[in-house]
């Protein structure tokens, strides 16, 4: 690891701990200048590809999930920590499947289930975009389905 301050290559790890899922926080000290700095190491697994509805394959990107969730949760009583937790759950599940390719529908269903437990309004907003509602009848059908199933616990 190269020191970001003096550019020397010799450092030692002073402290190491997990900070988030799949991320290790390391406190390092440069053996040349003595300065300390922090690095975050993410475990790099074989990249997972997402198979989109049109058949194209794109790399898995947790920021796309975040973007969809933030739009669905706009002006709802959902904390950034709750959004992050949903993203972490979905990402962990995608990697635990162990497949190199995962259909976008699978990811969408995981987000549905997690979001439905957190906020039903945000869930319907997310569903309206993901399931491509065409008119108000699609909303009514989803609300009826939600009412029949009841809340997840």
C-alpha positions as CSV (number, residue, x, y, z in Angstrom):
1,X,0.0,0.0,0.0
2,X,1.4,3.3,-1.0
3,X,1.3,6.3,1.4
4,X,-0.9,9.0,-0.1
5,X,1.2,11.7,1.6
6,X,4.8,10.8,0.9
7,X,4.3,8.1,-1.8
8,X,6.4,5.5,-0.1
9,X,5.3,1.9,-0.5
10,X,5.9,0.6,3.1
11,X,3.0,0.8,5.5
12,X,1.8,-1.3,8.4
13,X,-1.8,-2.0,9.5
14,X,-2.5,-0.4,12.9
15,X,-6.2,-1.4,13.2
16,X,-8.6,-3.4,11.0
17,X,-12.4,-3.9,11.3
18,X,-15.5,-4.5,9.2
19,X,-17.4,-1.3,8.5
20,X,-20.2,-2.5,6.2
21,X,-21.1,-5.7,4.5
22,X,-18.2,-6.7,2.2
23,X,-16.0,-3.8,3.3
24,X,-13.0,-3.8,5.6
25,X,-11.7,-0.6,7.1
26,X,-8.0,-0.5,7.8
27,X,-6.1,2.1,9.7
28,X,-2.5,2.3,8.3
29,X,0.7,4.0,9.3
30,X,3.5,4.9,6.8
31,X,6.8,3.5,7.9
32,X,8.6,6.3,6.1
33,X,6.8,9.5,7.3
34,X,4.8,8.1,10.2
35,X,1.5,9.6,9.1
36,X,-1.7,7.6,9.5
37,X,-4.4,7.1,6.9
38,X,-7.5,5.0,6.4
39,X,-8.2,2.6,3.6
40,X,-11.4,0.7,2.7
41,X,-11.1,-2.6,1.1
42,X,-14.0,-4.2,-0.7
43,X,-14.0,-7.9,-1.4
44,X,-13.9,-8.4,-5.1
45,X,-15.8,-11.4,-6.2
46,X,-16.3,-12.5,-9.7
47,X,-18.5,-9.8,-11.3
48,X,-22.2,-10.6,-11.4
49,X,-24.0,-9.7,-14.6
50,X,-27.7,-8.7,-14.6
51,X,-29.8,-9.9,-17.4
52,X,-32.2,-7.1,-18.3
53,X,-35.7,-7.6,-19.7
54,X,-34.4,-7.0,-23.3
55,X,-31.8,-9.7,-22.9
56,X,-28.8,-7.4,-22.6
57,X,-26.3,-8.1,-19.8
58,X,-24.9,-5.3,-17.6
59,X,-22.6,-5.4,-14.5
60,X,-24.5,-5.5,-11.2
61,X,-24.6,-1.9,-9.8
62,X,-25.9,-1.3,-6.3
63,X,-26.2,2.4,-7.2
64,X,-29.0,1.6,-9.7
65,X,-30.9,0.0,-6.8
66,X,-30.2,3.1,-4.6
67,X,-31.5,5.4,-7.4
68,X,-34.8,3.4,-7.7
69,X,-35.3,3.2,-4.0
70,X,-34.6,6.9,-3.4
71,X,-37.2,7.8,-6.1
72,X,-39.8,5.4,-4.5
73,X,-39.0,6.7,-1.0
74,X,-39.1,10.4,-1.8
75,X,-40.9,12.3,0.9
76,X,-41.6,9.1,2.8
77,X,-40.6,8.4,6.4
78,X,-37.8,6.1,5.4
79,X,-34.3,6.8,6.7
80,X,-31.1,6.6,4.6
81,X,-30.0,3.7,6.9
82,X,-33.2,1.8,6.0
83,X,-32.4,2.3,2.3
84,X,-28.8,1.2,2.8
85,X,-30.0,-1.9,4.6
86,X,-32.3,-2.8,1.8
87,X,-29.4,-2.4,-0.7
88,X,-27.1,-4.5,1.4
89,X,-29.7,-7.2,1.8
90,X,-30.3,-7.4,-2.0
91,X,-26.6,-7.3,-2.8
92,X,-25.8,-10.0,-0.3
93,X,-28.6,-12.1,-1.7
94,X,-27.4,-11.6,-5.3
95,X,-23.9,-12.8,-4.4
96,X,-25.2,-15.7,-2.2
97,X,-27.1,-17.1,-5.2
98,X,-23.6,-17.9,-6.6
99,X,-24.6,-17.4,-10.2
100,X,-22.5,-15.3,-12.6
101,X,-25.8,-14.0,-14.2
102,X,-28.9,-12.9,-12.4
103,X,-32.2,-11.8,-14.0
104,X,-33.2,-8.2,-13.3
105,X,-36.6,-9.6,-12.3
106,X,-35.0,-11.5,-9.5
107,X,-33.4,-8.4,-8.1
108,X,-36.6,-6.4,-8.5
109,X,-38.6,-9.0,-6.5
110,X,-36.0,-8.9,-3.7
111,X,-36.4,-5.1,-3.6
112,X,-40.2,-5.5,-3.7
113,X,-40.2,-7.8,-0.7
114,X,-37.8,-5.6,1.3
115,X,-39.6,-2.4,0.5
116,X,-43.0,-3.8,1.2
117,X,-42.0,-4.5,4.8
118,X,-40.7,-1.0,5.2
119,X,-43.3,1.2,3.5
120,X,-46.3,0.2,1.4
121,X,-46.6,3.6,-0.4
122,X,-42.9,3.4,-1.5
123,X,-43.6,-0.2,-2.5
124,X,-46.4,0.8,-4.8
125,X,-44.3,3.6,-6.3
126,X,-41.5,1.2,-7.0
127,X,-43.9,-1.3,-8.4
128,X,-45.4,1.3,-10.7
129,X,-42.1,1.9,-12.4
130,X,-40.7,-1.6,-12.3
131,X,-43.9,-3.3,-13.5
132,X,-44.5,-0.5,-16.0
133,X,-48.1,0.5,-15.0
134,X,-49.9,1.8,-18.0
135,X,-52.9,3.4,-16.3
136,X,-54.7,3.9,-13.0
137,X,-56.3,0.4,-13.3
138,X,-52.8,-1.1,-12.9
139,X,-52.5,0.8,-9.6
140,X,-55.8,-0.4,-8.4
141,X,-54.9,-4.0,-9.2
142,X,-51.7,-3.7,-7.3
143,X,-53.4,-2.1,-4.3
144,X,-56.0,-4.9,-4.4
145,X,-53.3,-7.5,-4.4
146,X,-51.5,-5.8,-1.6
147,X,-54.8,-5.6,0.4
148,X,-55.4,-9.4,-0.2
149,X,-51.9,-10.5,0.8
150,X,-51.7,-8.1,3.8
151,X,-48.5,-6.8,5.4
152,X,-45.3,-8.9,5.6
153,X,-43.9,-9.5,9.0
